[in-house]
């Protein structure tokens, strides 16, 4: 099997590539990544010498480059991770999320249709469901209620991808996962930011009262779910992927403080971001029922492994914290 994996140098995409190439399957993986701030070739260093792996730097919204690659490689499937995926960045500057998440997805779908790609798996997010009131959990038929330019762009790209199944009979699946965490995650999301800051004794900025609830999914569990959908999912279907562990953000921060031996005085409550969803919650019953997948990594074990990885990879953190990262961090948190 030959796959194009977009965004394969990012956090989740690179974990998926490493998972695939750790197996003995006869396959070929072509990573297409623009290498923005969140795309890091270091994430793929463990597979760089594998003859089944190839890296191509390119923009998914560049129709000429995408068509040339798909025509040349004739992949069996496209697994589409590439996205501008940070809510705060989408609030500060919406244009990149619209271009990448909507136009990029359209460009890939058109190339897949033109060259007869057999499968198209679009990786999305539970944020498209918006804030879920207790005690409800969102299933795949739950209404889409978006709160940020990021979640709106993902909801739009989900619907666009599914329309290619309805209109063109392309074998499209959409997955919507809860909050991922694990090694190699860029330190702007909650868990890697708090780990990196805690290890350095820096302040831990917590939005609002810290009681926003998120369902946490270890990245390798997510990647196993995507592989299960690729192998056993039904075309035209949406599959939720959750970790079955919902926690308030403040509790997650407190667990990181305890694990790193820091003091609670590092917590700094900052002004909440605009349109911040209060609670995400979804059910993964469908993917479990249809593919047999279920999460394997308990949150405490996954968090401990993640913290240890960041302890052992301080140079990786230093490299990704470029001037552009510092500029964003200061812009987002300085006046809160």
Steps between C-alpha positions, in 0.01 A plus 500: 500500500620851418383797706542876484490637855447875508631685802718201575769709668252632756421354839225250416601443138856404592373264770283333236795465262719353774221256591455384140869451436550314829299214349611236254240591242598544137426867456640831386440829683542837330481792743384833359563786742546874460726513810329792669590576863328176614652273236832366621727260308641387837164331561578263212864436584421146627380398151721724284717210380210263431487422125119493519493868599527812284464865596367774270483861614195672359181694565171307482332813363741505204297320236790464256728337756225277638388380158856429393565292812177302478547436128861392551449274801150359427425432867240252621394740775543854626494543877447871559636642826633833372325793666546825680384350826541752779192691616687797645699547180177486298357777718808718460514439122211312332626507140751209525242260644253577223762460228654179633203326656243581232688569177768243583242229557320596179826480304575152635147374434512623142836333439372177655192511276699583188753219543272235643639469853316208660466639856498843659510526880442849636623553857288749692417602858229479765508881512254507209227396747559807717437506872299195615270549801512238773414215513497460121773355279514576128457214258568530129153643431532781755448851352809695396523818710831675446650768724825608332639550151694175554200284588290663227767423241518139614122458493497643149775268382320201659185577304696563183675164530173317565341671198758328277363166619140604431565673167797314353480167688856544630586272793525779758502458879519774763638450851440743787734457795510652845801686642825318424814500712833319493865534389602741223204736554577864425501694832203724434219258592409458868692189604834558323495871591443423867762223504763715329433800725486289817830331422658846468325646804304750292144619560213279387234714326150360561207647310209632708417278798664193344179298516470442125460124455685304233512131410864385479628253241857370484638563152594136431144391583374758251735370232388142558141618455583671170666181377188305602276738301734481203480121508140440610305827484196538276519763224289808561506459878622714789678337795551664839823411681512574872726410790215443747668725758346842553675744736488874571805682370597610851509139619730410212731788595499389863598147397793642300607712799496193724692286250769764445539589868407864452294731717141608436616861521613463137135504388407834349133552418466705182206651312306230319517490123200617295235235433675239716290182498421380850478126451590252227365147531442229244420133477719257307244218497475495122869447423525237773196318368606509135877458520575358845720796596512622861751726681779308670699767688364624834534876545735488801732255324496703179562824686793349690654372176449840336662690787796261495540549125515878545751458784724298269458725197571853619704569187196420286300756699774760457511447124125535447473806721615731225465876487164454326379289791615758757325775301173305500530410870559861598220625276248247632577515873666835572182705543282236664 
